[in-house]
Amino acid sequence: ANVDVLFSNIVDILHFHDSQFLSEISDCCTRPSSIGSVFLKWKCEFDNYIKYMADRDSANFLLESDEIKTFFKDLGRRSSCPQNDITHLLKKPIDRLRMYQLLLRGVLRYAARAGEDCSDVQDAITMLIAIEKAVENCKLLPLL
């Protein structure tokens, strides 16, 4: 049960990025304004971030427990990974989502200056912002 709390659906997110999204996003290097449509195409996969991000508070609480700290400390001794690496690694999907927003905002700025159609890029930014708002709503629901 602790494993499910700690890692949530990170495997789904990683699989999506490795098997589908990375190759398509790489193709956008030659046509940056097409990047928005790639994000929008995979909206359902990006919705996996909602569960992952909503579960982070519980995971962070668990990471602070003595049992989990001891486990990762022992694991760190047996491997070359420091104990705090797990916290850093579990934060990466959240950081990635924010980096995508920054990337898309940059593309939007330059594509607009070039007179290109930016509607998909703007819609992709809106989609990513909506994911963060959905996470906030998930956290507020239990309080009602």
PyMOL commands that set and color helices and strands:
alter all, ss='L'
color gray80, all
select helices_A, chain A and resi 2-7+10-29+32-41+43-46+48-54+56-63+66-78+85-113+119-143
alter helices_A, ss='H'
color red, helices_A
deselect
rebuild
show_as cartoon
